[in-house]
Amino acid sequence: MADYPIIADVSAYIVKTLREKMCPEPIPSPNNIEISSPASQDVDYIVGLYLYDIKEDVEVTQPPYIRHGHVQLQRPPRPYALYYMVFINGGGQMGLKDPDVQKIVGKVAQIVNDNNAVRPDALQSWLTTEEPPIVLSQAKISLEEKVRVWQAINKPYQVSLFYRAAPVFLSSAEVIETPRVVDASFSLQFTKGKEGEEEE
C-alpha cells in the first residue's frame, strides 16, 4: 500500500496536470501554478492549489491485515479523503480582470473533469499491490462552508473550485511479529475392541 508521501504525491499530480494542460493558454508559464495557501504573502503566481482538510474516509471498507512471510503482519492501511481548493491568487501582480479569472476557473474545471482519476502506482512506482484509483470529484459543500474555509485563513471569499480526492490509502509503518510454531506434539489413544483386540 502507498507510503506516507502519497498525500503530497496527489497534490503534485494535480499541479503537474494543470501545468501541462493550462500553459501557455490561459496561463503563460508553469511557474504560475503552485501548491500554496491563499494566506501566503509575497508570492507571485496565478493559480493556487490549497489542501485545506484531510478526513478518514469512513465510506470505504478497510482491507484486512497484510501478511509478510510466515511471521509478520502489517496493520491495514487507512483510507483518507483529501479536500482541495483551487483558487486564483488575488495578491499577484498579474492584473487579472474578472473575465480572465472566469476563463481560468472554467479551464481548471474542464481539466479536472477530463483527468479525474489516477492510480496510486502511477504516483509511487514501487507499489506492487492492486489499489483502487484515486478519484477527483467536486466537493459537496455549501456556499456557507466555502466561505468558512476562506474565513479560517482571514481572507475574503472569492470564486474558487473545491474538490475531494479519495480514497487515498495510507499504509501503516507498524509490523506485528506473530508467534512462530517451533514444536508440535501428537498423542494416540488405544481402546479395546469387542474381541479384546486393541483398536487405534
N, C-alpha and C positions, 0 to 999 in steps of 0.2 A: 504494500500500500504506500501511497505517496508520503514522503517525509515532510518535515515542518516547513521547508521553503515553499510548499505548494501555494500558500496564500499569496506570497509575493510573486510567484510564477503566474498565477491567474491575473494579477494586476498588470504584470509585464506583457502578458499575451494581449490583453485589451488595448494597451497603449501601442504595442507593436502593430496590431491590426489597424488601428485608427491612423497611425503614421503612414502605413502602406497605402491605405485607401483614400486618404484625405489630402495628400500632398501631390502636386503643388496647388491643387484647386479643391476646396476653397482655402486651404491652409498653405502658406508659401513654403514652410520648412518643417521637417520632422521635429526640430527642436522647439517648435511652437506648441507641442503636445506633451504634457508632463503628468507624472504622478505627483499630486500636490494637494494641499488643503487650501480652501479659499481664504483661510486665516493667515497664510504665509505672506510675509511682507517682502518688498523689494525683489519681486520676481517678474520676469517679463516673458510670458507665454500666452497663448490664446485659449487653448482647451486644457482643462484640468480634470484628472480622474481622482476622486476622493473616496477612499474606503471609510465609511462612517459607522459601520456596525458589523459585528460578527455574532451569529447566533447558532447554537446547536440545532440541527435540523431534525426535529422530533418526528417529522413525517416519514423519514427514511428508516427502514429497519436496519439495525446494526448487524453486521456479519458476525459469525462465531469466532472463537479464539483461533489463532493461526498457529499451526504446528510447524516447528522447525526440527527436523530429525525425529528421534525417538524420545528425547527427554526434555525438549524445550517447547513452551507455549508462549505466544505473544498475545498481549491483550488486543481485543478487536479495535479497529480504527473508529474514530468518532466522525459522524457526518456533520458538516457545518454548512451554513448559508452565509454568503458574503454580500453585503449591501453597499452599492456604489452610487455616487452622484457624479455625473458628468456635467461640468459647468463651464461657462465662458468667463475668463479672467477679466473682471471689471477693473482691476488695478493695473492692467497692462497699458503700454503706450502705443497701442496699435490704432487707436482712433476708430474703433468699430462703430458703425451705425446700427440701428435696430434691424433693418433688413439684412445686414450682414450676419448679425447674430442669429436670426431666424434661419438663414441658409445653412449656417454651420450646425445648428441644432438638428435641422432636418437631415443633413448628411450623416451625422452621428447615428441618428435613429435608423437610417437606411442601412448603414454598415453593420450595426449590431443585429438587425433583423436578418441580414444575409450571412452573418458569421456568428450565429448564436450558440454554438456548441464547440467544445474542444475536449479531446480525450486526454486524461491525465498522463498517459505515456508519451504524448506529444510535448508535454511540459517537462517531464522528468524521464529521459530516455532510458534510464536503467531499470524502470519498472518491469516486472515480469508477471504481475498479477493482472487479471482482467477486471477493469473498473468501469463503471458507467460514465458516460460523458458528462462533463460539467456544462450545464445549460444556463445561458444568459437570458433572462426574461424580465419584462418590466415589473418593477416592484409595485405590489398592490398597496399603496399607501395614499392617504388623502392629502389634499392641499394643506390642511392644517398640520399634518405630520411633516410634510416637506418644509413648511415654514419653521417648524420647531428645529429641524436639522440646521437651518441657517441661523436661527437664534442661538443655538448651542455654541456657535463659533463667533457670535456677536457681529453677524453680517446681515444686512437687509436681504430679504428674499429676492431672487431673480429666477427667471425661467431656466430650468435645468432638467436633466433626464435622470431618472432613478432606476437602477437595475438590481436584480438579485441573481447571484451566481451560485448554483447548487446542483447536486450535492458535491461538496468538497471533502473527501475522506482524508483525515489526518491520522497517520499511523501512531502507534504507541511506541515509546522508547523502552518500555519495561518488558523484559522477558522473564518468564517464570520457569524455574527448573522443576520438572516433575520427578518423583522418586524413580530410580532405576531398579528394575527387578534383578536381584543378584542371587536369589536362592529360591528354590521351589521344592516342596516335599509332597509326596503322594503316599497314601496308605491303602492297603487292600484288606478286606474283611471276609473271612470264610465262615460259612454256616453249614451245618449238617443237613443233608437231604433226607428224604423219607427212607431210603435204603441204607442209611448210615454213612453215605458217601459224602465227602466234602464237596461243596459247591462254591464256586467263586462268584 
